């Protein structure tokens, strides 16, 4: 099982049957003529369908001509048999506002399903196309534009394509859809005033990328930022393939693998509910069965604290990768934890059970991470970072009295709050990551991404606005130049570089970026692949490939959605001339990626450390973990 290239949308006429091809193409070429020539019987059929959908009879024939489209349905998924078929040769779309009550009358749904369908709003915009399509306009539609074909693809209980009869009709739809999407997401009309409220004056380029300063994307690897490495040709990167080296069953005690802790030295670790499987690191991936460290915390059951039996959801390597911090949620489904356990990997014992405490009061943490990208390799490391909804801090494991405390003590030792800040309210932090120098990026529930310098956690140097979706995971390059945020339906790649008033190039971690801020780029699945991934499958764990050395640049990005690992070429995404960005409106979206499909849902997908890259491979191996198996893939430049 190996990587497969995503299926780009081909010209729809390629998939029309012989009998339909001539009549369909001619109908699509000039909708105005087609509507004028259509029989009265066809018009009656169209009117009947529109009445069933409660579309107002007051719409005029001229309005129908303006909104005339040809509708296609994609069948066969992303397999070789996948193709487009004509769903309605001649129909038209409408965008209208509806409300929760009207939806209740039509759909038999439970309360939670109704909330999801309505997007949590009482009134919202709906797209209807002929008698086939009716859905709330939202990010979940995964609308993809093909300006050169006057066509849009989208997901709504299937994968659909609309082809327009004129450039004017295509542009009209895209503009109208964008405005209604803004209103459905933010709950306000898509006016200039509203966009200033949402994005702020400094970030209006995020709404209108054509006015944003895009030069930083082009210059990011030049000048003072040049890595010294010879860039691979873009064509070579496109032709790379993922070749599976190993797939083996894991020792999946306690319900299977729950998390993956990759090491940069000799070993990596697969964490389950009852212990840790130690595997060996090789230049062709990770493998090696037989070594399994069972949790032993002095006779207590489990590692959740206070004798609980809760599977750890976070495993953090530190102290030269000889120790592992294991953090478990308070309850299943709730990410916060009141403490963590310190596992000595060499002895297989939980040596310390730590509590989170500040000013004498127990507090909780949502996430923990290393002080910097390479600090897990430091044998003397005793501090790590912590994050909760409204807290950002650094914890210190060194006891001020110099005593070594173990879980045999009557009470768990307390971590020392070394530095940090407890915000009053409203930050809704969700995830964070650190750069090579210890600067911190934080993602929030409202979609905002904040950059903190390595000198202060009290105030963000830069705060990027949200695009309407919560940030569930965040990563940053070693040099701090690029930030990758994960949402349920897309990844957002942000360039943090800017030029200050003295003409010096800096990152947003070290100074305020002002109003010349590059627009971000989105990484998305095509509508076909998004539909194949499943309605309830969401992106998670978007990561850069892993370097811990100044002057080296990450080469790829990887994220997981359902049974897919999805890999993007970093250089390709940054290239403004990349063909994905042609004929697009709004933020540039990249749809060129490799897919690694598995037979079960994927827990985590990550690249190994850059030191494991071979001379004939442009990248270290990719490791993909499912609950019962772990696979390693090498990226070859030979194909």
C-alpha positions in Angstrom: 0.0 0.0 0.0 1.6 3.3 -1.0 0.9 6.9 -1.8 -1.5 8.0 -4.5 -1.8 11.3 -6.2 -5.0 13.2 -5.7 -7.4 13.2 -8.6 -7.6 16.7 -10.1 -10.8 17.7 -11.7 -10.6 17.1 -15.4 -12.6 18.9 -18.1 -16.2 17.7 -17.5 -16.8 17.0 -21.2 -14.2 14.2 -21.0 -16.7 12.2 -19.0 -19.8 12.7 -21.0 -21.3 9.8 -22.9 -21.1 9.8 -26.7 -24.8 10.3 -27.1 -24.9 13.3 -24.9 -21.6 14.9 -25.7 -22.6 17.1 -28.6 -25.9 18.2 -27.3 -24.6 18.8 -23.8 -21.6 20.8 -24.9 -23.7 23.0 -27.2 -26.2 23.6 -24.4 -23.4 24.6 -22.1 -21.7 27.0 -24.6 -24.7 29.3 -24.8 -27.3 29.1 -22.0 -29.2 32.1 -23.3 -29.9 30.5 -26.6 -30.7 27.2 -25.0 -33.2 28.6 -22.6 -35.0 30.5 -25.5 -35.2 27.3 -27.6 -36.3 24.9 -24.8 -39.8 23.4 -25.2 -42.7 24.4 -23.1 -42.8 20.9 -21.7 -39.3 21.2 -20.4 -40.1 24.6 -18.8 -43.1 23.0 -17.1 -40.9 20.2 -15.7 -38.4 22.8 -14.4 -41.2 24.8 -12.9 -42.6 21.7 -11.2 -39.3 20.9 -9.6 -38.8 24.4 -8.4 -42.2 24.5 -6.8 -41.3 21.4 -4.7 -38.3 23.2 -3.4 -40.5 26.2 -2.5 -38.6 28.6 -4.8 -40.7 31.7 -5.3 -42.7 31.8 -8.5 -41.9 35.4 -8.8 -38.5 34.7 -10.3 -38.5 35.8 -13.9 -37.3 34.0 -17.0 -34.5 36.6 -17.3 -33.4 35.6 -13.8 -33.3 32.0 -14.8 -31.2 32.8 -17.8 -28.7 34.6 -15.6 -28.5 31.6 -13.3 -28.6 28.8 -15.8 -26.1 26.0 -15.3 -25.3 22.5 -16.3 -25.1 20.1 -13.3 -22.8 17.1 -13.0 -22.5 14.4 -10.4 -19.3 12.5 -9.6 -19.5 8.7 -9.2 -16.9 6.0 -8.6 -15.0 8.0 -5.9 -11.3 8.5 -6.4 -10.8 5.2 -8.1 -9.8 4.6 -11.7 -13.6 4.2 -12.4 -14.4 7.6 -11.1 -16.1 9.9 -13.6 -18.6 12.7 -14.0 -22.1 12.1 -15.3 -24.7 14.7 -16.3 -27.2 15.1 -13.6 -29.3 17.9 -15.2 -28.5 19.1 -18.7 -30.1 22.4 -18.2 -31.2 23.9 -14.9 -30.4 26.9 -12.7 -29.2 27.7 -9.3 -30.6 30.0 -6.6 -29.2 31.4 -3.4 -31.8 32.4 -0.9 -32.1 32.8 2.9 -34.0 30.3 5.0 -34.4 29.7 8.7 -34.4 27.0 11.3 -38.2 26.6 11.3 -38.4 26.0 7.6 -35.6 23.4 7.8 -37.5 21.6 10.7 -40.6 21.3 8.4 -38.6 19.7 5.6 -36.0 17.6 7.4 -36.7 15.0 10.1 -33.6 15.6 12.3 -32.6 15.5 16.0 -31.6 18.6 17.8 -27.9 18.2 17.4 -28.2 17.3 13.7 -30.4 20.4 13.2 -27.8 22.6 14.9 -25.1 21.2 12.6 -27.2 21.7 9.5 -28.1 25.3 10.5 -24.6 26.1 11.5 -25.9 27.3 14.9 -27.8 30.2 13.3 -31.5 30.9 13.1 -31.2 32.4 9.6 -28.7 31.4 6.9 -28.1 31.3 3.2 -28.9 28.1 1.2 -27.7 27.0 -2.3 -30.2 25.2 -4.4 -29.4 23.7 -7.8 -32.3 22.3 -9.8 -34.1 19.4 -8.1 -30.9 17.8 -6.9 -29.0 20.0 -4.5 -30.1 21.9 -1.4 -27.6 22.8 1.3 -26.4 25.5 3.6 -23.5 27.5 2.2 -20.5 26.7 4.4 -16.8 25.9 4.4 -17.8 22.2 4.5 -18.9 22.5 0.9 -15.3 22.6 0.0 -16.0 24.8 -3.1 -13.2 24.5 -5.7 -13.1 27.0 -8.6 -12.0 26.3 -12.2 -12.1 29.8 -13.7 -10.7 28.6 -17.1 -13.6 26.1 -17.3 -16.3 28.4 -15.9 -16.9 25.7 -13.3 -17.2 25.1 -9.6 -17.1 21.7 -7.7 -18.5 21.2 -4.2 -19.7 18.6 -1.7 -23.3 18.4 -0.6 -24.4 14.8 0.0 -22.3 13.9 -3.0 -19.8 15.6 -5.2 -21.3 18.0 -7.7 -20.0 20.3 -10.5 -21.8 23.3 -12.0 -20.7 24.7 -15.3 -21.7 28.2 -16.3 -22.6 29.5 -19.8 -20.5 32.7 -19.6 -17.6 34.2 -17.7 -20.0 36.8 -16.3 -22.3 34.1 -14.9 -19.4 32.3 -13.3 -18.0 35.5 -11.7 -21.5 36.5 -10.5 -21.9 33.2 -8.7 -18.5 33.2 -7.1 -19.0 36.7 -5.7 -22.5 35.9 -4.4 -21.4 32.6 -2.8 -18.4 34.3 -1.1 -20.6 37.1 0.4 -23.1 34.6 1.7 -20.4 32.3 3.1 -19.0 35.3 5.0 -22.5 36.1 6.5 -23.1 32.4 7.4 -19.7 32.2 9.1 -19.6 35.5 10.9 -23.3 36.4 11.3 -22.9 39.8 9.6 -23.3 41.1 6.1 -20.2 41.1 3.9 -19.7 44.8 3.9 -16.3 46.6 4.1 -17.2 47.7 7.7 -17.9 44.1 8.7 -14.6 42.9 7.2 -12.7 45.5 9.1 -14.3 44.2 12.3 -13.4 40.6 11.5 -9.9 41.0 10.1 -8.7 44.3 11.4 -7.3 47.1 9.2 -3.9 45.4 9.1 -5.2 42.2 7.7 -7.6 43.3 5.0 -5.3 41.5 2.6 -6.6 38.3 4.0 -10.0 39.2 2.5 -8.5 40.7 -0.7 -5.3 38.8 -1.4 -4.6 40.8 -4.5 -3.8 43.9 -2.3 -1.7 41.9 0.2 2.1 42.0 0.2 2.9 38.6 -1.5 6.6 39.3 -2.0 7.6 37.6 1.2 6.4 34.3 -0.2 8.8 34.7 -3.1 11.7 36.0 -1.1 11.4 33.8 1.9 14.3 31.5 0.9 16.5 34.2 -0.4 18.9 36.8 1.0 19.4 36.6 4.8 17.0 33.6 4.9 18.8 31.5 2.3 19.4 28.0 3.7 22.5 27.3 1.6 21.0 24.2 0.2 20.5 23.7 -3.5 16.8 23.8 -4.3 15.4 20.7 -6.0 13.6 21.3 -9.2 9.9 21.7 -8.9 9.3 19.1 -11.5 11.4 16.6 -9.5 9.3 17.2 -6.4 6.1 16.6 -8.3 7.3 13.2 -9.4 8.3 12.0 -6.0 6.5 9.0 -4.7 5.9 7.4 -1.2 7.2 3.9 -1.1 6.2 1.6 1.8 9.2 0.1 3.5 7.5 -1.6 6.6 4.1 -2.4 7.9 3.9 -4.4 11.1 1.4 -5.0 13.9 2.0 -3.1 17.1 1.8 -4.5 20.6 -1.5 -2.7 21.1 -2.4 -3.2 24.7 -5.1 -1.1 26.3 -7.2 -0.5 23.2 -4.5 0.0 20.7 -2.0 2.8 19.9 -3.1 6.2 21.2 -0.2 8.4 20.3 3.2 8.4 18.6 6.4 9.8 20.1 9.1 10.0 17.5 12.7 10.2 18.7 15.6 11.9 17.0 18.1 9.4 18.4 17.9 5.6 18.5 14.3 4.9 19.4 10.7 6.0 18.9 7.7 5.1 21.0 4.1 3.8 20.5 2.0 4.7 23.5 -1.1 2.7 24.4 -3.3 2.4 27.6 -1.1 -0.2 29.3 2.4 0.7 28.2 4.9 1.9 25.6 6.3 -0.1 22.7 9.9 0.8 21.9 10.8 0.6 18.2 14.1 1.3 16.5 14.8 4.3 14.2 16.3 3.5 10.8 16.9 5.5 7.7 14.1 3.5 6.0 11.6 4.0 8.9 10.8 2.6 12.3 10.3 -1.1 13.2 11.3 -3.8 15.6 8.9 -5.7 17.8 9.4 -7.3 21.2 10.4 -4.5 23.5 7.3 -3.3 25.5 7.5 -1.2 28.6 4.5 -1.8 30.8 3.4 1.1 33.1 4.6 0.4 36.6 3.8 3.2 39.1 4.4 1.5 42.4 1.4 -0.9 42.3 -1.2 1.6 41.2 -3.4 0.8 38.3 -3.1 3.0 35.3 -1.2 6.3 34.9 -4.0 8.8 35.1 -3.1 10.1 38.6 -4.7 9.1 41.9 -4.8 5.5 40.8 -7.1 6.1 37.8 -6.9 4.0 34.7 -7.0 6.6 31.9 -5.1 6.2 28.6 -2.6 9.0 28.1 -3.4 11.3 25.3 -0.1 13.2 25.2 3.4 11.8 25.3 6.4 14.2 25.5 10.0 13.1 25.3 12.6 14.9 27.2 16.0 14.6 29.0 17.9 13.2 26.0 14.8 11.0 25.2 15.4 9.0 28.3 12.2 10.2 30.0 8.7 10.7 28.8 5.9 12.9 30.3 2.5 11.3 30.0 -0.6 13.5 30.4 -4.1 12.0 30.6 -7.5 13.9 30.4 -9.7 14.4 33.5 -12.4 12.3 31.9 -12.9 10.7 28.6 -13.8 13.3 26.0 -12.4 16.2 28.1 -8.8 17.3 27.3 -7.8 19.0 30.5 -5.5 17.3 33.0 -4.6 18.2 36.6 -1.2 16.5 36.5 1.1 14.2 34.6 3.4 11.2 35.1 7.1 11.0 34.4 8.2 7.7 32.9 11.8 6.6 33.1 12.1 4.7 29.8 15.3 2.8 30.7 13.7 1.3 33.9 10.1 1.2 32.7 8.9 2.8 35.9 6.7 5.9 36.5 9.2 7.7 38.8 7.2 10.8 39.6 3.5 11.8 39.6 3.4 15.5 39.2 0.5 17.9 40.0 -0.3 21.3 38.3 -0.6 24.0 40.9 -0.4 27.7 41.1 -0.5 29.9 44.2 -1.6 26.9 46.3 -4.5 26.0 44.1 -4.9 23.0 41.8 -5.2 24.0 38.1 -5.5 22.1 34.8 -3.6 22.0 31.6 -5.0 21.3 28.1 -1.6 20.6 26.4 2.1 20.4 27.0 5.1 20.7 24.7 8.9 21.1 24.7 10.6 24.5 25.4 11.9 24.5 21.8 12.0 22.2 18.7 15.2 20.4 19.8 15.0 20.5 23.6 14.0 16.9 23.9 17.6 16.1 23.0 19.0 18.0 26.0 19.9 15.7 28.8 19.7 18.5 31.4 16.3 19.7 30.3 14.0 20.2 33.3 11.4 22.6 32.0 8.5 22.4 29.6 5.6 24.5 28.4 2.0 24.2 29.4 -1.3 25.5 27.9 -4.8 25.8 29.1 -7.9 27.7 27.9 -6.6 31.0 29.3 -3.1 30.1 30.5 0.3 30.0 28.9 3.2 29.0 31.1 6.5 27.2 31.7 6.8 24.4 34.3 10.0 23.5 36.1 10.5 20.0 37.4 13.5 20.8 39.6 12.7 20.7 43.3 14.0 23.9 45.0 15.1 21.8 48.0 17.1 19.5 45.8 15.2 16.4 46.7 14.2 13.7 44.3 10.6 12.9 44.8 8.8 9.7 43.7 5.3 8.5 43.8 6.0 6.6 47.0 5.6 9.9 48.7 2.2 10.5 50.5 1.4 13.4 48.2 2.4 14.0 44.6 5.1 16.7 44.2 4.0 20.0 42.7 5.5 21.4 39.5 7.0 24.9 39.9 5.3 27.6 37.9 8.5 29.1 36.4 7.0 31.8 34.2 3.8 32.6 32.3 0.6 34.4 32.3 -3.0 33.7 33.2 -5.3 35.7 31.0 -8.5 37.1 32.3 -10.8 35.3 29.8 -11.7 34.9 26.2 -8.5 33.6 24.7 -9.8 30.0 24.4 -6.4 28.6 23.7 -6.5 25.1 22.0 -3.0 24.1 20.9 0.6 25.4 20.7 4.1 24.7 19.5 7.6 26.2 19.9 10.3 27.3 17.4 14.0 26.5 17.5 14.7 29.5 19.7 11.8 28.9 22.1 9.2 31.4 20.6 5.7 30.1 20.9 2.7 30.0 18.5 -0.8 29.4 20.0 -4.0 28.5 18.1 -7.5 29.4 19.5 -11.1 28.3 19.3 -12.0 31.5 17.5 -9.5 30.7 14.7 -6.9 33.3 15.9 -3.2 32.4 15.8 -0.9 34.3 18.2 2.8 34.6 18.2 4.8 35.1 21.5 8.5 35.9 21.7 10.8 33.8 23.7 11.2 36.7 26.1 7.6 37.2 27.3 4.3 35.2 27.5 2.2 38.2 28.6 1.4 39.8 25.3 1.4 38.4 21.8 3.7 40.2 19.3 1.4 39.3 16.5 -2.2 38.0 16.4 -3.5 36.7 13.1 -7.3 36.8 12.7 -9.4 33.7 12.3 -11.0 32.6 9.1 -14.1 31.2 10.8 -12.9 27.7 11.9 -11.3 26.7 15.2 -7.6 25.9 15.2 -7.3 22.4 16.5 -3.5 21.9 16.0 -0.6 24.2 15.2 3.0 23.7 14.2 5.9 26.1 13.2 9.1 25.7 11.3 12.4 25.6 13.3 13.3 29.2 12.1 9.8 30.6 12.9 9.2 31.8 9.4 6.2 29.6 8.7 3.2 28.6 10.8 0.8 25.8 10.0 -2.7 25.8 11.6 -5.1 22.8 11.3 -8.9 23.1 11.1 -11.5 20.5 10.5 -11.7 21.2 6.8 -8.4 22.8 5.7 -4.9 23.7 6.8 -3.8 27.4 6.8 -0.2 28.2 6.1 1.0 31.6 7.3 4.2 33.5 6.4 5.4 35.4 9.5 8.1 37.5 7.7 7.9 41.2 7.4 10.2 44.2 6.8 10.4 46.7 9.6 10.8 50.5 9.3 14.6 50.2 9.1 14.4 47.8 6.2 15.3 44.7 8.2 13.6 41.4 7.7 12.0 39.9 10.9 9.4 37.4 11.9 6.2 38.2 13.7 7.6 36.6 16.9 10.1 39.4 17.2 8.1 42.4 16.3 4.7 43.8 15.3 4.1 43.2 11.6 2.3 46.4 10.8 0.0 46.5 7.7 2.2 44.8 5.1 1.2 41.3 6.0 1.3 38.5 3.5 -2.0 36.7 2.8 -2.1 33.0 4.0 -2.5 30.0 1.8 -4.9 27.2 2.3 -4.2 23.5 1.9 -7.4 21.6 1.0 -8.6 18.3 -0.3 -10.4 18.2 -3.6 -14.2 17.8 -3.2 -13.9 14.2 -4.4 -11.2 13.3 -1.8 -13.1 15.2 0.9 -16.2 13.2 0.2 -14.2 10.0 0.2 -12.7 10.8 3.6 -16.2 10.8 5.1 -18.5 13.4 6.6 -17.3 12.9 10.1 -13.6 12.7 9.3 -11.7 15.9 10.1 -8.2 17.1 9.5 -6.0 16.7 12.6 -2.3 17.0 13.5 -0.9 19.1 10.6 2.9 19.0 10.9 6.0 20.2 9.1 8.7 17.7 8.5 11.2 17.8 11.4 14.5 19.7 11.5 16.4 20.9 14.6 19.3 22.6 12.9 19.6 26.3 11.9 19.8 26.9 8.2 17.8 23.8 7.2 14.4 24.2 5.7 11.5 21.8 6.2 10.5 20.2 2.9 7.0 18.7 3.4 3.8 19.1 5.4 1.6 16.2 6.5 -1.9 15.9 8.0 -4.4 13.2 8.8 -8.0 12.9 7.8 -9.9 9.7 8.5 -8.0 6.8 6.8 -5.9 9.2 4.8 -2.4 10.7 5.4 -2.1 13.7 3.1 1.3 15.1 2.1 2.1 18.4 0.5 5.3 19.6 -1.0 6.3 22.7 0.9 8.2 24.4 -1.9 5.3 23.8 -4.2 2.8 25.4 -1.8 5.0 28.5 -1.5 5.5 28.9 -5.3 3.1 31.7 -6.4 3.3 30.4 -10.0 2.1 27.0 -9.0 -0.8 25.9 -11.4 -3.2 25.4 -8.5 -3.3 29.1 -7.9 -4.2 30.1 -11.5 -7.8 31.2 -12.1 -8.6 31.3 -8.4 -10.4 34.1 -6.5 -9.8 34.8 -2.9 -7.1 33.1 -0.8 -4.8 30.8 -2.8 -5.7 27.1 -2.2 -3.4 24.2 -3.0 -4.9 20.9 -4.0 -1.7 19.1 -5.1 -0.8 16.4 -2.6 0.0 12.7 -2.1 -2.5 10.5 -0.3 -1.4 7.5 1.8 -4.6 5.4 2.4 -4.9 2.9 5.2 -7.5 0.3 6.1 -8.4 1.9 9.5 -8.5 5.4 10.9 -5.1 6.9 11.4 -4.0 8.0 14.8 -1.0 10.1 13.7 1.2 10.8 10.7 4.7 12.4 11.1 8.0 12.6 9.4 11.0 11.3 11.2 13.9 13.6 12.0 15.9 15.0 9.1 19.0 13.1 10.1 17.3 9.9 8.8 17.0 11.2 5.3 19.1 9.2 2.8 21.3 10.8 0.2 19.0 9.6 -2.6 15.8 10.7 -0.8 14.7 14.3 -0.4 13.0 13.6 2.9 13.2 11.4 6.0 10.7 8.6 6.2 7.0 9.2 7.0 5.6 7.2 9.9 1.8 6.4 9.9 0.3 4.9 13.0 -3.2 3.2 13.2 -4.5 1.6 16.4 -3.1 -1.8 15.5 -0.3 -1.1 13.0 2.6 1.2 12.3 3.9 1.8 8.7 7.0 3.6 7.4 7.2 5.2 4.0 10.3 6.4 2.2 10.1 9.3 -0.3 11.9 8.5 -3.5 13.0 10.9 -6.1 13.6 8.2 -8.7 10.0 7.8 -10.0 
